[in-house]
Amino acid sequence: MEKTTEELIEGYFKKAEKKLSVAKKLLKSKDYEDAVSRAYYAVYHVAQALLLTEGQKADTHKGVVTLFGLLFVKTGKFSRNLGKYLANLKDDRESGDYEVFSFIGRETAETAVKEAKEFLSEGKKYLKKIGVKI
């Protein structure tokens, strides 16, 4: 059975909220690399949900960043800061996940969680503004 767009959007937001919750726990336990990774995935899922409101879906992480920038930042629907959060979190997540000697510390992880929380909040506000209930 195929899901409706609104069901998919709601699912992405639930997933994002779960990832953010886990990121906060990992930050508290000083697992900074994984906190950044979960914060990124919270933002990633919100961005995927937002892309659906434009009839789009990205197949890659880079595609999410690119499409979000084109459809939401360049059009003024979201601030440039949110586009930067998505791109920077993607880069930090890749560094933490793949580099043997990444330099992700407490400050980077705290910023990642703060930015993810803001991204999720702004995403919800936008959905409400355009009449999508989650």
C-alpha positions as CSV (number, residue, x, y, z in Angstrom):
1,M,0.0,0.0,0.0
2,E,1.4,3.3,-1.0
3,K,1.7,6.1,1.5
4,T,0.3,9.5,0.9
5,T,2.7,12.5,0.8
6,E,1.3,13.8,4.1
7,E,2.0,10.3,5.7
8,L,5.5,10.4,4.4
9,I,6.1,13.9,5.7
10,E,4.8,12.9,9.1
11,G,7.0,9.8,9.0
12,Y,10.1,11.9,8.2
13,F,9.3,14.3,11.1
14,K,8.8,11.5,13.6
15,K,12.1,10.0,12.5
16,A,13.8,13.4,12.8
17,E,12.4,13.9,16.3
18,K,13.8,10.5,17.3
19,K,17.2,11.2,15.8
20,L,17.3,14.6,17.7
21,S,16.4,12.9,20.9
22,V,19.2,10.4,20.5
23,A,21.6,13.2,19.5
24,K,20.9,14.9,22.8
25,K,21.5,11.7,24.8
26,L,24.8,11.1,23.0
27,L,25.9,14.7,23.6
28,K,25.1,14.2,27.3
29,S,27.2,11.0,27.4
30,K,30.1,12.8,25.6
31,D,29.8,10.7,22.5
32,Y,30.4,13.8,20.3
33,E,30.9,12.2,16.9
34,D,27.7,10.1,17.1
35,A,25.8,13.1,18.5
36,V,26.7,15.1,15.4
37,S,25.8,12.1,13.2
38,R,22.3,11.8,14.7
39,A,21.8,15.6,14.6
40,Y,22.6,15.6,10.9
41,Y,20.1,12.8,10.3
42,A,17.4,14.8,12.1
43,V,18.1,17.7,9.7
44,Y,18.3,15.3,6.8
45,H,14.9,13.8,7.5
46,V,13.3,17.2,7.9
47,A,14.8,18.4,4.6
48,Q,13.5,15.3,2.8
49,A,10.0,16.0,4.2
50,L,10.2,19.6,3.0
51,L,11.3,18.5,-0.4
52,L,8.1,16.4,-0.6
53,T,6.1,19.6,-0.2
54,E,7.6,20.7,-3.6
55,G,7.0,17.3,-5.2
56,Q,10.7,16.4,-5.0
57,K,12.8,13.7,-3.4
58,A,16.6,13.5,-3.4
59,D,18.4,10.2,-3.8
60,T,21.7,11.3,-2.2
61,H,22.8,13.3,0.7
62,K,24.4,15.9,-1.6
63,G,21.1,16.0,-3.6
64,V,19.2,16.9,-0.4
65,V,21.6,19.8,0.3
66,T,21.4,21.0,-3.3
67,L,17.7,20.7,-3.7
68,F,17.0,22.3,-0.3
69,G,19.3,25.2,-1.3
70,L,17.5,25.7,-4.7
71,L,13.9,25.2,-3.6
72,F,14.0,26.8,-0.1
73,V,17.0,29.0,0.5
74,K,17.3,30.7,-2.9
75,T,13.5,31.3,-3.0
76,G,13.6,32.9,0.4
77,K,11.3,30.3,2.1
78,F,14.1,29.6,4.6
79,S,17.1,31.6,5.8
80,R,20.6,31.0,4.4
81,N,21.5,29.9,7.9
82,L,19.4,26.8,7.6
83,G,21.0,25.9,4.3
84,K,24.4,26.3,6.0
85,Y,23.3,24.1,8.9
86,L,22.3,21.3,6.5
87,A,25.6,21.5,4.5
88,N,27.9,21.9,7.5
89,L,26.2,19.1,9.5
90,K,26.6,16.8,6.5
91,D,30.3,17.6,6.3
92,D,30.8,17.1,10.1
93,R,28.8,13.9,10.0
94,E,31.0,12.5,7.2
95,S,34.2,13.6,9.1
96,G,33.0,11.9,12.3
97,D,31.8,8.8,10.6
98,Y,34.7,8.2,8.1
99,E,37.8,10.0,9.3
100,V,40.1,8.0,11.6
101,F,41.2,11.2,13.4
102,S,38.2,13.5,13.3
103,F,38.3,16.6,15.4
104,I,34.7,16.7,16.6
105,G,34.5,17.8,20.2
106,R,31.9,19.1,22.7
107,E,31.5,22.5,21.1
108,T,30.9,21.1,17.6
109,A,28.4,18.5,19.0
110,E,26.6,21.2,21.0
111,T,26.3,23.4,18.0
112,A,25.0,20.5,15.9
113,V,22.3,19.6,18.3
114,K,21.3,23.3,18.6
115,E,21.1,23.7,14.9
116,A,19.2,20.5,14.4
117,K,16.6,21.6,17.0
118,E,16.2,25.0,15.2
119,F,16.0,23.3,11.8
120,L,13.2,21.0,13.0
121,S,11.3,23.9,14.6
122,E,11.5,26.0,11.5
123,G,10.4,23.0,9.4
124,K,7.3,22.5,11.5
125,K,6.5,26.2,11.3
126,Y,6.8,26.1,7.5
127,L,4.5,23.1,7.3
128,K,1.9,24.8,9.4
129,K,2.2,27.9,7.3
130,I,1.5,26.0,4.1
131,G,-1.3,23.9,5.7
132,V,0.4,20.6,6.1
133,K,-0.5,18.9,9.4
134,I,1.9,16.6,11.1
